[in-house]
Amino acid sequence: MEADGFVSRRTSVEAPGVDSRVAGAAAGAEIRWLGGRLRDATGGFVGSLSPRMPGEQDFAPVLHRAPPADSPTSAEPDMDYEGLPPGEATSTHMLAGAVAGIMEHCLMYPIDCVKTRMQSLHPEPGARYRNVMDALRQIVRTEGVWRPIRGVNVLAVGAGPAHALYFACYEKIKFSLSGAIHPGANSHFANGVAGCMATVLHDALMNPAEVVKQRMQMFNSPYRSVLDCMGSLLRREGPAAFYRSYTTQLTMNVPFQALHFMTYEYLQELLNPHRQYNPSSHVVSGALAGALAAAVTTPLDVCKTLLNTQEAQAIHVIRAEAATAAGAVGAASASAPVSRHISGLGEAFRTVYRMGGVPAFFKGVQARIIYQMPSTAISWSVYEFFKYIITKRQHERRLRGDRDGDK
């Protein structure tokens, strides 16, 4: 019966009927066993052990040539795509992360558009939907087939570099902290810290794209194009408009990513304990981790959407309450500045609660989970696939280089 792979061991052959020369040559030598075959440490000739049959001698030496160095049998066990080659790790993670981020956001963009609209605190009559599929049908029927993907280009431009930094930072910090905290094993604390630090860099690049994207996703958006939206924001609200929700985004994404990464790594330990390339385990772990993190952080996402879109009805409520508190509704309304905006997580929380109570914090939770499950599944599966392919090619090039050097 064949073994699964090579097992190195020190041995000396001591069996009746074995020639003393064979025993002397094998004593103290490194022997490798595979499927009943013996291979010496030099990689030269090997012998095979056959089951003893009546009338046969105990040991029948048979000569075989060792497989070439670049054969799958000898090369594949040495490759570990989780442990990337020195000097190549950062570029590998960045390339894999960029591709994963772009595919994740672009493929799921129509659901993201629905999520933004369903989180509106006071939707217009034409933008009131029963569920995700009803929203998609209404948007396509009343606004055109291309309306659900309006603004996807700005998200693709932002997602590439943002996710490149995101995954590269995560892998670097995860391995460094895991080695310091729990050498040779996975550390959930290291995974959480790495996810938080990666999120800070990711959101710094992604926040302006998020603002423009959500402004263009809103019902009856007045902007003709991405450039028109960016120019209008700069003229009317200034550069600060692109980062008005940054602290809220971090407040949401830090716990989201910490929970996301810890859940993903925990599920990988259960479903893929040897940490091999296993597409089904990456998809399942990513989807479940994304769903859990999305559901828990939905209230913060509602506040982030309000800060990004500056919903007109919500601003009107803020102005009316400020005027009432001042005791002069008419005068206060007349003197209220036109550029009044909702700013800060505290004010966003108060506004959401005043306009809808506790249920308002979970507006669009169904769309958010439906969006995040395939998004994180796509992101992790594409990321792990590209990491595996890139690492495999680097491993093969290194093997060819070593073989050429030996010649």
GUMI-593518 format. One record per residue (C-alpha): residue number from 1; residue in one letter; x, y, z. Coordinates in Angstrom, 3 decimals, padded with zeros to 6 digits. Layout:
# GUMI-593518
i_aa_x_y_z
NUM_A_X_Y_Z
...
//
This chain:
# GUMI-593518
i_aa_x_y_z
1_M_000.000_000.000_000.000
2_E_001.461_003.316_-001.010
3_A_002.111_006.062_001.487
4_D_000.849_009.591_000.847
5_G_004.305_011.068_000.445
6_F_007.969_010.858_001.369
7_V_008.850_010.290_005.012
8_S_012.515_010.787_005.889
9_R_013.936_008.574_008.585
10_R_017.227_007.182_009.905
11_T_017.291_003.427_009.703
12_S_019.519_000.437_009.523
13_V_018.344_-002.657_007.751
14_E_018.594_-005.630_010.056
15_A_016.545_-008.535_008.796
16_P_017.255_-012.207_008.247
17_G_018.134_-013.028_004.699
18_V_019.308_-009.550_003.808
19_D_022.753_-009.417_002.303
20_S_025.315_-007.856_004.663
21_R_026.517_-005.490_001.954
22_V_023.022_-004.073_001.564
23_A_022.704_-003.714_005.321
24_G_026.106_-002.061_005.585
25_A_025.318_000.419_002.832
26_A_021.957_001.269_004.336
27_A_023.051_001.515_007.951
28_G_022.899_005.101_009.188
29_A_021.894_006.392_005.747
30_E_018.851_008.510_005.137
31_I_016.152_006.412_003.568
32_R_013.000_007.738_001.984
33_W_009.942_005.544_001.670
34_L_007.211_005.829_-000.961
35_G_004.874_003.012_-001.873
36_G_007.277_000.287_-000.833
37_R_010.330_001.942_-002.457
38_L_013.549_002.946_-000.793
39_R_015.507_005.963_-001.923
40_D_018.881_007.067_-000.618
41_A_019.726_010.601_000.436
42_T_021.772_011.272_-002.713
43_G_018.724_010.828_-004.924
44_G_020.349_008.032_-006.907
45_F_019.272_004.420_-007.186
46_V_016.445_003.090_-005.106
47_G_015.224_-000.384_-004.224
48_S_011.775_-001.700_-003.549
49_L_010.425_-004.028_-000.900
50_S_007.973_-006.637_-002.110
51_P_005.673_-008.746_000.044
52_R_007.351_-012.023_000.939
53_M_005.925_-014.961_-001.027
54_P_006.584_-018.635_-000.263
55_G_009.834_-019.742_-001.812
56_E_011.111_-016.210_-002.393
57_Q_013.988_-014.487_-000.685
58_D_013.288_-011.802_001.865
59_F_014.744_-008.890_-000.092
60_A_014.627_-008.567_-003.837
61_P_016.719_-005.598_-004.953
62_V_015.249_-003.820_-007.930
63_L_016.928_-000.800_-009.461
64_H_014.985_002.330_-010.287
65_R_015.985_005.792_-011.309
66_A_014.929_008.577_-008.952
67_P_012.305_010.857_-010.455
68_P_013.550_014.122_-011.929
69_A_013.779_017.099_-009.612
70_D_011.034_018.969_-011.431
71_S_008.523_016.092_-011.422
72_P_005.256_016.679_-009.556
73_T_006.058_013.907_-007.069
74_S_009.204_015.566_-005.781
75_A_008.341_019.225_-006.273
76_E_004.743_019.510_-005.154
77_P_005.170_018.627_-001.444
78_D_007.870_021.276_-001.108
79_M_005.631_024.116_-002.278
80_D_003.642_026.024_000.310
81_Y_001.605_028.852_-001.182
82_E_000.879_030.234_002.316
83_G_004.608_030.658_002.919
84_L_005.511_032.894_000.027
85_P_009.049_033.074_-001.390
86_P_011.309_035.695_000.234
87_G_011.554_038.898_-001.754
88_E_008.386_038.180_-003.725
89_A_005.774_038.177_-000.972
90_T_004.726_041.841_-001.068
91_S_004.283_042.031_-004.837
92_T_002.415_038.734_-004.841
93_H_-000.040_039.857_-002.173
94_M_-000.542_043.261_-003.804
95_L_-001.250_041.831_-007.255
96_A_-003.568_039.142_-005.915
97_G_-005.323_041.645_-003.642
98_A_-005.842_044.215_-006.417
99_V_-007.437_041.676_-008.749
100_A_-009.599_040.293_-005.939
101_G_-010.793_043.765_-004.884
102_I_-011.724_044.888_-008.392
103_M_-013.634_041.688_-009.132
104_E_-015.405_041.733_-005.764
105_H_-016.717_045.295_-006.082
106_C_-017.535_045.222_-009.791
107_L_-019.397_041.907_-009.806
108_M_-021.537_042.837_-006.798
109_Y_-022.063_046.503_-007.695
110_P_-025.800_046.232_-008.592
111_I_-026.560_044.787_-005.128
112_D_-024.481_047.563_-003.582
113_C_-026.618_050.112_-005.423
114_V_-029.767_048.522_-003.971
115_K_-028.250_048.527_-000.479
116_T_-027.525_052.256_-000.673
117_R_-031.096_053.052_-001.706
118_M_-032.690_050.771_000.891
119_Q_-030.703_052.518_003.628
120_S_-032.354_055.835_002.789
121_L_-034.081_057.200_005.906
122_H_-036.874_058.926_003.974
123_P_-037.059_057.401_000.484
124_E_-039.078_059.062_-002.241
125_P_-042.218_057.241_-003.439
126_G_-040.404_055.933_-006.508
127_A_-037.597_054.458_-004.425
128_R_-039.512_052.342_-001.934
129_Y_-038.749_048.656_-002.366
130_R_-039.996_045.481_-000.705
131_N_-036.785_043.483_-001.096
132_V_-033.587_043.240_-003.131
133_M_-035.098_041.598_-006.218
134_D_-038.029_044.011_-006.241
135_A_-035.559_046.908_-006.088
136_L_-033.525_045.594_-009.021
137_R_-036.657_045.050_-011.124
138_Q_-037.982_048.549_-010.411
139_I_-034.645_050.233_-011.077
140_V_-034.166_048.463_-014.420
141_R_-037.807_049.025_-015.471
142_T_-038.030_052.718_-014.567
143_E_-034.436_053.953_-014.933
144_G_-032.860_051.690_-017.531
145_V_-030.782_048.542_-017.606
146_W_-027.485_050.369_-016.985
147_R_-028.679_052.312_-013.952
148_P_-027.663_049.698_-011.315
149_I_-024.002_049.912_-012.413
150_R_-023.767_053.695_-012.683
151_G_-020.574_054.809_-010.923
152_V_-018.846_051.422_-011.054
153_N_-015.834_052.935_-012.846
154_V_-014.813_055.126_-009.910
155_L_-015.118_052.156_-007.578
156_A_-012.910_050.003_-009.806
157_V_-010.243_052.719_-009.874
158_G_-010.269_053.001_-006.091
159_A_-010.607_049.292_-005.300
160_G_-007.412_048.199_-007.087
161_P_-004.795_050.112_-005.065
162_A_-006.904_050.018_-001.884
163_H_-007.136_046.227_-001.864
164_A_-003.511_045.841_-002.927
165_L_-002.416_047.670_000.231
166_Y_-005.124_045.928_002.236
167_F_-004.023_042.345_001.596
168_A_-000.282_043.082_001.571
169_C_-000.517_044.844_004.942
170_Y_-002.725_042.096_006.377
171_E_-000.380_039.254_005.408
172_K_002.757_041.065_006.590
173_I_001.360_041.991_009.996
174_K_-000.374_038.619_010.462
175_F_002.795_036.587_009.944
176_S_004.956_038.965_011.980
177_L_002.584_039.030_014.961
178_S_001.780_035.317_014.780
179_G_005.494_034.517_014.879
180_A_005.976_036.725_017.918
181_I_002.845_035.702_019.837
182_H_002.396_032.047_018.969
183_P_005.301_030.734_016.841
184_G_004.345_027.992_014.441
185_A_000.589_028.354_015.020
186_N_-002.320_030.600_014.091
187_S_-003.118_033.524_016.401
188_H_-006.642_034.989_016.352
189_F_-005.348_038.120_018.069
190_A_-002.737_038.609_015.328
191_N_-005.422_038.114_012.657
192_G_-007.647_040.744_014.265
193_V_-004.861_043.314_014.677
194_A_-003.671_042.733_011.111
195_G_-007.208_043.222_009.801
196_C_-007.603_046.495_011.716
197_M_-004.297_047.947_010.510
198_A_-005.003_046.920_006.923
199_T_-008.402_048.633_007.131
200_V_-006.873_052.001_008.058
201_L_-004.837_052.047_004.827
202_H_-007.657_050.608_002.734
203_D_-010.215_053.201_003.842
204_A_-007.827_056.118_003.354
205_L_-007.735_055.308_-000.373
206_M_-011.284_054.012_-000.710
207_N_-013.304_056.679_001.110
208_P_-013.379_059.308_-001.704
209_A_-014.499_056.626_-004.177
210_E_-017.215_055.514_-001.733
211_V_-018.571_059.066_-001.431
212_V_-018.788_059.573_-005.208
213_K_-020.222_056.091_-005.726
214_Q_-023.042_056.541_-003.213
215_R_-023.940_060.005_-004.470
216_M_-024.403_058.516_-007.942
217_Q_-026.359_055.519_-006.651
218_M_-029.090_057.592_-004.979
219_F_-032.525_057.904_-006.540
220_N_-032.781_060.942_-008.864
221_S_-029.051_061.625_-008.538
222_P_-028.372_065.031_-010.181
223_Y_-024.869_064.126_-011.396
224_R_-024.285_063.337_-015.068
225_S_-020.978_061.494_-014.587
226_V_-018.262_060.679_-012.081
227_L_-016.255_063.777_-013.005
228_D_-019.358_065.966_-012.729
229_C_-020.022_064.544_-009.246
230_M_-016.435_065.126_-008.107
231_G_-016.401_068.677_-009.436
232_S_-019.742_069.522_-007.837
233_L_-018.607_068.161_-004.452
234_L_-015.418_070.211_-004.571
235_R_-017.249_073.426_-005.477
236_R_-020.151_073.131_-003.041
237_E_-018.755_071.239_-000.064
238_G_-014.976_071.423_-000.428
239_P_-012.345_068.657_-000.184
240_A_-013.594_067.715_003.287
241_A_-016.689_066.165_001.684
242_F_-014.596_063.230_000.461
243_Y_-013.532_062.365_004.010
244_R_-016.572_063.428_006.033
245_S_-017.408_059.772_006.716
246_Y_-013.816_058.533_007.144
247_T_-013.938_058.215_010.938
248_T_-017.344_056.531_010.709
249_Q_-016.019_054.246_007.985
250_L_-013.110_053.272_010.234
251_T_-015.418_052.853_013.227
252_M_-017.470_050.440_011.124
253_N_-014.718_048.674_009.197
254_V_-012.292_048.073_012.065
255_P_-014.723_045.794_013.954
256_F_-016.042_044.483_010.634
257_Q_-012.618_043.415_009.377
258_A_-011.447_042.168_012.765
259_L_-014.528_039.935_013.008
260_H_-014.283_039.049_009.325
261_F_-010.630_037.941_009.437
262_M_-010.917_036.104_012.749
263_T_-013.999_034.222_011.540
264_Y_-012.346_033.416_008.201
265_E_-009.156_032.109_009.807
266_Y_-011.151_030.115_012.382
267_L_-013.252_028.491_009.658
268_Q_-010.108_027.752_007.676
269_E_-008.724_025.883_010.667
270_L_-011.866_023.746_010.677
271_L_-012.360_023.269_006.931
272_N_-008.765_023.457_005.708
273_P_-006.478_022.566_008.650
274_H_-003.431_021.896_006.447
275_R_-003.856_025.334_004.805
276_Q_-003.604_024.003_001.287
277_Y_-005.186_025.618_-001.751
278_N_-008.810_024.504_-001.400
279_P_-011.275_026.670_-003.390
280_S_-014.430_025.334_-001.725
281_S_-013.120_026.058_001.777
282_H_-012.121_029.612_000.756
283_V_-015.576_030.295_-000.698
284_V_-017.486_028.916_002.303
285_S_-015.232_030.568_004.895
286_G_-015.311_033.901_003.095
287_A_-019.091_033.903_002.641
288_L_-019.892_033.014_006.260
289_A_-017.325_035.446_007.653
290_G_-018.682_038.245_005.469
291_A_-022.312_037.551_006.413
292_L_-021.607_037.600_010.152
293_A_-019.502_040.764_010.039
294_A_-022.038_042.519_007.775
295_A_-025.002_041.805_010.043
296_V_-023.217_042.990_013.193
297_T_-021.992_046.273_011.687
298_T_-025.147_047.288_009.754
299_P_-026.048_050.194_012.137
300_L_-022.676_051.814_011.455
301_D_-023.120_051.289_007.719
302_V_-026.463_053.123_007.829
303_C_-024.749_056.072_009.516
304_K_-021.922_055.988_006.954
305_T_-024.431_056.072_004.086
306_L_-026.177_059.086_005.655
307_L_-022.863_060.957_005.983
308_N_-021.890_060.144_002.382
309_T_-025.211_061.006_000.765
310_Q_-026.281_063.927_003.001
311_E_-029.922_063.011_002.450
312_A_-032.003_066.162_001.962
313_Q_-034.870_065.093_004.218
314_A_-032.461_064.274_007.057
315_I_-030.804_067.688_006.751
316_H_-034.233_069.326_006.821
317_V_-035.007_067.505_010.112
318_I_-031.720_068.710_011.624
319_R_-032.450_072.319_010.633
320_A_-036.011_072.209_011.960
321_E_-034.897_070.811_015.303
322_A_-032.153_073.414_015.607
323_A_-034.689_076.157_014.901
324_T_-037.162_074.759_017.440
325_A_-034.461_074.563_020.092
326_A_-033.614_078.197_019.446
327_G_-037.257_079.154_020.048
328_A_-037.692_081.001_016.783
329_V_-038.527_078.667_013.967
330_G_-039.043_081.314_011.296
331_A_-035.972_083.372_012.060
332_A_-033.740_080.368_012.479
333_S_-034.903_078.848_009.210
334_A_-034.232_082.092_007.395
335_S_-030.776_082.451_008.826
336_A_-029.795_078.766_008.633
337_P_-026.796_078.354_006.363
338_V_-027.495_076.639_003.064
339_S_-024.334_074.535_003.406
340_R_-025.480_072.904_006.648
341_H_-024.324_069.268_006.648
342_I_-024.542_066.255_008.887
343_S_-021.074_065.613_010.190
344_G_-019.668_063.162_012.689
345_L_-020.777_059.763_013.875
346_G_-022.641_061.162_016.907
347_E_-024.833_063.469_014.846
348_A_-025.475_060.706_012.315
349_F_-026.582_058.339_015.101
350_R_-028.958_060.948_016.539
351_T_-030.417_061.714_013.116
352_V_-031.041_058.051_012.285
353_Y_-032.716_057.478_015.642
354_R_-034.920_060.594_015.375
355_M_-036.123_059.647_011.889
356_G_-036.822_055.966_012.452
357_G_-035.967_054.763_015.913
358_V_-034.014_051.533_016.485
359_P_-035.370_049.741_013.348
360_A_-033.803_052.470_011.189
361_F_-030.328_051.268_012.173
362_F_-031.036_047.981_010.381
363_K_-032.436_049.398_007.160
364_G_-031.020_047.441_004.233
365_V_-029.583_044.659_006.414
366_Q_-030.890_042.022_004.007
367_A_-029.270_043.717_001.020
368_R_-026.038_044.210_002.974
369_I_-025.768_040.505_003.864
370_I_-026.707_039.441_000.324
371_Y_-024.020_041.820_-000.959
372_Q_-021.307_040.843_001.501
373_M_-021.630_037.039_001.323
374_P_-020.707_036.659_-002.351
375_S_-018.396_039.680_-002.183
376_T_-016.156_038.218_000.495
377_A_-016.419_034.753_-001.076
378_I_-015.283_036.179_-004.431
379_S_-012.574_038.271_-002.798
380_W_-011.031_035.401_-000.816
381_S_-011.332_032.774_-003.569
382_V_-009.824_035.056_-006.239
383_Y_-007.122_036.244_-003.834
384_E_-006.145_032.726_-002.784
385_F_-006.236_031.515_-006.422
386_F_-003.937_034.233_-007.710
387_K_-001.652_033.824_-004.711
388_Y_-001.437_030.096_-005.431
389_I_-000.789_030.529_-009.164
390_I_001.850_033.254_-008.678
391_T_003.592_031.304_-005.927
392_K_003.538_028.100_-007.969
393_R_005.213_029.826_-010.910
394_Q_007.846_031.348_-008.649
395_H_008.465_027.913_-007.127
396_E_008.914_026.335_-010.560
397_R_011.323_029.087_-011.657
398_R_013.356_028.584_-008.491
399_L_013.544_024.840_-009.127
400_R_014.741_025.424_-012.692
401_G_017.326_027.907_-011.428
402_D_018.630_025.438_-008.848
403_R_018.841_022.697_-011.463
404_D_020.721_024.943_-013.890
405_G_023.100_025.953_-011.094
406_D_023.867_022.304_-010.324
407_K_024.836_021.766_-013.948
//
